[in-house]
Amino acid sequence: MPIYEYKALTNAGDTKTDVITADTPREARVKLQGQKLFVTSLKELVGREKQKEGWLKRIRSSTSGPSMSTRRLEEVAGLTRQFSTLLRAGIPLIEALKATVEQAEGNRQLHTMLLDLRERVSQGMNLADALALHPQYFNALYINMVRAGEVAGKLDVVLGQVADFISKSTRLRNKVSAALTYPLMMLAIGGLVVFVLMWKVVPQITTIILGLNQQLPFATRLLIGVSNWFQHWWWLPILSLVVLLFLFNTAYRLPEYRRRIDALLLKLPVLGDLFRKQAVSRFAMTFSALLKTGVPAVRCLEIVKDVVNNRVIGDVIGQVHDRILEGADISTPIKRSGVFPPVVGYMIAIGEQSGQLEEILDRITESYEEEIDLSTQKATSLLEPLLIVGLALVVGFIVISIILPILQISQSL
C-alpha cells in the first residue's frame, strides 16, 4: 500500500506533519478528514512500484545472500542501539519510534522508512512484520531476532544484542575487505602505469630508435610489437575486463555456477583459507545470536545458511538442518563435511553435551576473529611483494628493451 506524507491543520489551528497509508490520494484525504484534519499538502513517499521493487530485492537477497553497504549497516546498527536504549529507559514502543524518527530527519530515506514503521505499528502491526516491509534495511536475520524478542517480551534486550551483532559483523567484513583493498589498488595502479607507458611513452621513444636504422635486439622488437598492438587495440583489454566481470557477476547469481565458484574460492592459495575462516566465524556468530534471542535451532540454521555467503558451506548447514529434523545432533554432519575445520565440529559437540552451545559458539567466533586477523596480515604480506615484483619485472623489461639498442649504438661508435 502506498505511503503518503501530509501536512494538515488541526481544529486548534496547529500544523501537523505525519504519514498515512492508503490505496489512493483520495482515500488518504478521506481518512484524514475522518480524523478532523484539514489537509494542506499530500505527497506520495513510497508507491506500489517502489514496494514491488523492494519485494524483488528481498527475493534476490534470499537467493544470492544478504548484501548491504557498510554505510547502511552502520545506520541500522546505530538506529537499533538508540531504539534499544529508549526501550530500556521505559519509553513505550510508539514513543521510541517517534524519537528515532526525529533523530533521523537529516537522512531522507531513513526518515521515510521510520515514518512508515511508526505508522504501521500505530495501526496495530507488530514491529517484526513492519520491519519485513523494508528488506533494503532489515534482512531475515534481523526480523527473526526482533520477532523472538517480541514473543519473549524482551525486545529491549534483543535489540541491544542485534546492534552488537551488526557491529561485529561489520568489523569482520571490513577486516577481509582491508586485506584485499590495498593489493587490488596496487594492481590497478600498476596496470594503469604499464598501460600509459605502452600507449604513450614507448611509441615516442621507439620512433627515435627506429630512426637510427640499426638492427634491434629481440626484446626491443617485442616491445615495439606490443606497443603497436596497444596503439590499435587499447580498448580490447578494457572491454575484456568489463565482459569478464559481467559474466562472473551473472554466473554468480545462478545457483549451479555459484556453488562451483564458491568451491573454487575456498581452494585459492592464501585467500581461500581467509574466506573459509570468515564463513565459519559468520556461521558461529549468527547461530549464537539467534539462539540467544530464543529462535529455534531449526529456524536458526535456515537463516544462517544464507548468511555465510558461500554456497558450499551453506549446503553443509542445510544438511545439518535436515539431520536435526530427523532427530540427529548438529556436530556430526559438521565433522564429516570436510568443509568445516574438525575442531569446530568437536567444540559444537561439547556445547551440545554441556547445554552451553551459545557460549561455545561465541568462543569459536572469538577464536576465528583472531585467526582472521593473522590471515589478513599473512595475505597482505604475501600479495604485496608478489605484486611489487611483478610490476618491477614488467617495468624493468620496458626499460631494458629501450636501453639495449642505445648501448649497441654507443658501442658501435
C-alpha positions in Angstrom: 0.0 0.0 0.0 1.4 3.4 -0.9 2.6 5.8 1.8 1.8 9.5 1.8 3.4 12.3 3.8 0.9 15.0 4.7 0.7 18.4 6.3 -2.6 19.3 7.9 -4.3 21.8 10.2 -6.0 20.7 13.4 -9.2 22.2 14.8 -7.0 24.2 17.1 -5.1 25.7 14.2 -1.9 23.8 14.7 0.1 22.3 11.8 0.6 18.5 11.9 3.1 16.6 9.7 3.0 12.8 9.5 2.5 9.9 7.2 -0.5 7.7 6.3 -1.1 4.6 4.2 -3.8 4.5 1.6 -4.6 3.0 -1.8 -5.1 6.4 -3.4 -4.5 10.1 -2.6 -8.3 10.5 -2.4 -8.6 7.7 0.2 -5.8 9.3 2.2 -7.6 12.7 2.3 -10.8 10.9 3.3 -9.0 9.2 6.2 -7.5 12.5 7.3 -10.8 14.2 7.1 -12.2 11.5 9.4 -9.5 12.5 11.9 -10.8 16.1 11.7 -7.7 17.3 9.9 -7.7 19.9 7.0 -5.1 18.7 4.5 -2.8 21.4 3.1 -0.2 19.1 1.5 -0.1 15.5 0.4 2.9 13.8 -1.2 3.5 10.2 -2.1 6.6 8.8 -0.5 6.5 5.0 -1.3 4.2 3.8 -4.1 3.3 0.4 -5.4 6.1 0.3 -7.9 8.8 1.0 -5.3 7.3 -1.5 -2.9 7.3 -4.1 -5.7 11.0 -3.4 -6.2 11.6 -3.9 -2.5 10.0 -7.4 -2.7 12.1 -8.2 -5.8 15.2 -7.2 -3.9 14.1 -9.4 -1.0 13.7 -12.4 -3.3 17.1 -11.7 -4.9 18.7 -11.3 -1.4 17.3 -14.7 -0.3 18.8 -16.5 -3.3 22.1 -14.7 -3.6 22.8 -13.9 0.0 22.4 -10.8 2.0 24.1 -7.7 0.6 24.1 -4.3 2.2 26.5 -1.4 2.0 28.7 -0.8 5.0 27.2 2.7 5.4 23.6 1.3 5.6 24.8 -1.4 8.1 26.2 1.3 10.3 22.9 3.3 10.0 20.9 0.2 11.0 23.3 -0.6 13.9 23.1 3.0 15.3 19.3 3.1 14.9 18.9 -0.3 16.6 21.2 0.8 19.5 19.2 4.0 20.0 15.9 2.2 19.9 17.2 -0.4 22.5 18.3 2.4 24.8 15.0 4.2 24.6 13.0 0.9 25.4 15.3 0.1 28.3 14.6 3.6 29.7 10.9 2.6 29.9 9.7 4.6 26.9 6.8 2.9 25.1 7.3 1.4 21.7 5.4 4.1 19.8 7.1 7.0 21.6 10.5 5.3 21.0 9.7 5.2 17.3 8.7 8.9 17.3 12.0 9.7 18.9 14.0 7.8 16.3 12.0 9.5 13.5 13.1 12.9 14.8 16.7 11.7 15.2 16.8 10.6 11.5 15.5 13.9 10.0 18.8 14.5 8.3 18.6 11.3 6.3 15.6 11.4 4.0 15.4 7.6 3.1 15.9 6.5 6.7 13.4 9.1 7.9 10.8 7.9 5.4 11.3 4.3 6.4 10.9 5.1 10.1 7.8 7.2 9.4 6.3 4.1 7.8 7.3 1.9 10.7 5.7 4.2 13.2 2.5 4.5 11.1 2.2 0.7 10.8 2.9 -0.1 14.4 0.5 2.7 15.5 -2.2 0.8 13.4 -1.6 -2.4 15.3 1.0 -4.2 13.2 3.8 -5.9 15.3 7.3 -4.5 14.8 8.8 -7.6 13.1 6.1 -7.6 10.4 6.6 -3.8 9.8 10.3 -4.3 9.5 9.8 -7.1 6.9 8.3 -4.5 4.6 11.7 -2.8 4.3 14.1 -5.6 3.2 16.6 -2.9 1.9 17.3 -2.2 5.6 16.3 -5.3 7.5 17.1 -8.9 6.5 15.6 -12.2 7.6 18.1 -12.5 10.5 17.2 -9.1 11.9 13.5 -9.7 11.6 13.5 -13.1 13.2 15.6 -11.9 16.2 13.1 -9.0 16.7 10.2 -11.4 16.4 11.7 -13.6 19.0 12.2 -10.6 21.3 8.6 -9.5 20.9 7.3 -13.0 21.8 9.6 -13.3 24.8 8.8 -9.7 26.0 12.5 -8.8 25.9 12.6 -6.5 22.8 14.9 -4.0 24.5 17.5 -6.7 25.3 17.2 -8.3 21.9 17.7 -5.1 20.1 20.9 -4.5 22.0 22.1 -7.9 21.0 21.2 -7.2 17.4 23.1 -3.9 17.4 26.2 -5.7 18.9 25.9 -8.4 16.2 25.7 -5.9 13.4 28.8 -4.1 14.7 30.7 -7.4 15.0 29.6 -8.5 11.6 30.7 -5.2 10.0 34.1 -5.4 11.7 34.6 -8.9 10.3 33.5 -7.8 6.8 35.9 -4.8 7.0 38.9 -7.0 8.0 38.6 -9.2 4.9 37.9 -6.2 2.7 41.0 -4.4 4.1 43.2 -7.5 3.2 42.1 -7.2 -0.4 41.8 -3.5 -0.9 45.5 -2.5 -0.8 46.7 -5.3 -3.2 43.9 -4.6 -5.6 44.8 -0.8 -5.6 48.4 -1.7 -6.3 47.4 -4.0 -9.1 45.1 -1.3 -10.6 47.7 1.5 -10.3 50.4 -0.8 -11.7 48.2 -1.8 -14.6 47.5 1.9 -15.3 51.2 2.8 -15.3 52.0 0.0 -17.7 49.1 1.0 -20.0 50.2 4.6 -20.2 53.8 3.5 -20.8 52.9 1.2 -23.7 50.3 3.6 -25.2 52.0 6.9 -24.9 55.7 6.8 -23.7 57.1 3.8 -25.5 55.8 4.8 -29.0 57.6 8.2 -28.8 60.9 6.6 -27.7 60.7 3.7 -30.3 60.2 6.3 -33.1 63.6 7.7 -32.2 65.2 4.3 -32.0 63.7 3.1 -35.4 65.1 6.3 -37.0 68.6 5.2 -36.2 68.3 2.3 -38.8 70.1 -0.2 -36.5 69.5 -4.0 -36.0 67.3 -4.1 -32.9 67.5 -6.7 -30.1 64.7 -9.2 -29.8 63.4 -7.7 -26.5 63.2 -4.3 -28.2 61.4 -5.7 -31.3 59.0 -7.5 -28.9 58.3 -4.3 -27.0 57.6 -2.4 -30.2 55.2 -5.1 -31.4 53.3 -4.9 -28.1 53.3 -1.2 -28.2 51.9 -1.2 -31.8 49.2 -3.6 -30.7 48.3 -1.2 -27.9 48.0 1.7 -30.3 45.3 -0.1 -32.3 43.7 -2.4 -29.8 44.0 -0.4 -26.5 40.3 -0.8 -25.9 40.3 -4.6 -26.1 41.8 -5.2 -22.6 39.3 -2.8 -21.1 36.4 -4.4 -22.9 37.6 -7.9 -21.9 37.8 -6.9 -18.3 34.3 -5.4 -18.3 32.9 -8.5 -20.1 34.6 -10.9 -17.7 33.3 -9.0 -14.7 29.8 -9.0 -16.2 30.0 -12.8 -16.9 31.3 -13.5 -13.4 28.5 -11.5 -11.8 25.9 -13.2 -14.0 27.2 -16.7 -13.3 27.5 -16.0 -9.6 23.7 -15.3 -9.5 22.9 -18.7 -10.9 22.9 -21.5 -8.3 24.6 -24.1 -10.4 27.5 -21.9 -11.2 27.7 -20.1 -7.8 28.5 -23.4 -6.0 31.4 -24.1 -8.3 32.7 -20.5 -7.9 32.4 -20.7 -4.1 34.2 -24.1 -4.1 37.0 -22.5 -6.2 37.3 -19.5 -3.9 37.8 -21.8 -0.9 40.7 -23.5 -2.8 42.6 -20.3 -3.7 46.1 -20.1 -2.2 46.2 -17.8 0.8 42.8 -16.2 0.2 40.9 -19.5 0.3 41.8 -20.0 3.9 40.8 -16.4 4.7 37.4 -16.9 3.0 36.8 -20.2 4.9 37.6 -18.6 8.3 35.3 -15.7 7.5 32.4 -18.0 6.7 33.0 -20.1 9.8 33.1 -17.0 12.0 30.0 -15.7 10.5 28.2 -19.0 11.0 29.1 -19.2 14.7 28.4 -15.5 15.3 25.0 -15.6 13.7 23.9 -19.0 15.1 24.8 -17.8 18.6 23.0 -14.5 18.2 19.8 -16.2 17.1 19.9 -18.9 19.8 20.3 -16.2 22.5 17.1 -14.5 21.3 15.1 -17.7 21.6 14.9 -18.6 17.9 14.5 -22.4 17.5 17.7 -24.2 16.2 16.0 -25.4 13.1 14.9 -21.9 12.1 18.4 -20.6 13.0 20.0 -22.9 10.5 17.6 -21.9 7.8 18.7 -18.3 8.3 22.4 -19.0 8.8 22.6 -21.0 5.6 22.1 -17.7 3.6 24.2 -15.5 5.9 27.5 -17.3 5.4 27.6 -16.1 1.7 29.2 -19.3 0.5 27.1 -22.0 -1.2 29.4 -24.9 -0.3 29.3 -24.1 3.4 25.6 -23.2 3.1 24.9 -26.7 1.7 26.6 -28.3 4.7 24.5 -26.1 7.0 21.4 -27.3 5.0 22.4 -30.9 5.7 22.7 -30.1 9.4 19.2 -28.7 9.3 17.8 -31.8 7.6 19.6 -34.1 10.1 18.1 -32.2 13.1 14.6 -32.7 11.6 15.5 -36.4 11.6 16.5 -36.2 15.3 20.3 -36.1 14.9 22.7 -33.7 16.5 24.4 -30.7 15.0 28.1 -31.6 15.3 28.2 -35.0 13.4 27.4 -33.7 9.9 29.8 -30.7 10.5 32.6 -33.1 11.5 32.0 -35.2 8.3 31.6 -32.3 5.9 35.2 -31.8 5.0 34.5 -28.1 4.7 34.4 -27.0 8.4 37.6 -27.4 10.3 37.4 -30.5 12.5 37.9 -28.5 15.7 34.6 -26.6 15.0 32.6 -29.9 15.0 34.2 -31.1 18.2 33.6 -27.8 20.0 30.0 -27.8 18.9 29.6 -31.4 20.2 30.9 -30.3 23.6 28.5 -27.4 23.6 25.6 -29.7 22.8 26.5 -32.2 25.6 27.0 -29.5 28.2 24.0 -27.4 27.2 26.2 -24.4 26.6 26.1 -24.2 22.8 25.7 -20.4 22.7 28.8 -19.9 24.8 30.8 -22.4 22.7 29.7 -20.6 19.5 30.9 -17.3 21.0 34.3 -18.9 21.7 34.5 -20.2 18.1 33.7 -16.7 16.9 36.4 -15.1 19.1 39.0 -17.7 18.1 38.3 -17.3 14.4 38.3 -13.5 14.5 41.8 -13.7 15.9 42.8 -16.2 13.1 41.3 -13.8 10.5 43.5 -11.0 11.8 46.5 -13.3 11.4 45.3 -14.5 8.0 44.8 -10.9 6.7 48.3 -10.0 7.8 49.7 -13.1 6.1 47.7 -12.5 2.9 48.8 -8.8 2.7 52.4 -9.7 3.5 52.5 -12.3 0.6 50.4 -10.4 -2.0 52.2 -7.1 -1.7 55.7 -8.3 -2.5 54.4 -10.5 -5.3 52.6 -7.5 -6.9 55.7 -5.3 -6.5 58.0 -7.9 -8.0 55.6 -8.5 -10.9 55.3 -4.8 -11.6 59.1 -4.3 -11.3 59.6 -7.1 -13.9 57.3 -5.5 -16.4 58.7 -2.0 -16.0 62.2 -3.4 -15.9 61.6 -5.2 -19.2 60.4 -2.0 -20.8 63.4 0.0 -19.5 65.9 -2.7 -20.6 64.3 -3.0 -24.1 64.7 0.7 -24.6 68.3 0.9 -23.2 69.7 -2.1 -25.2 69.6 -0.5 -28.6 71.1 2.7 -27.2 74.0 0.7 -25.7 74.5 -1.1 -29.1 74.7 2.2 -30.9 77.2 3.7 -28.3 79.4 0.6 -28.7 79.5 0.8 -32.5 80.7 4.4 -32.4 
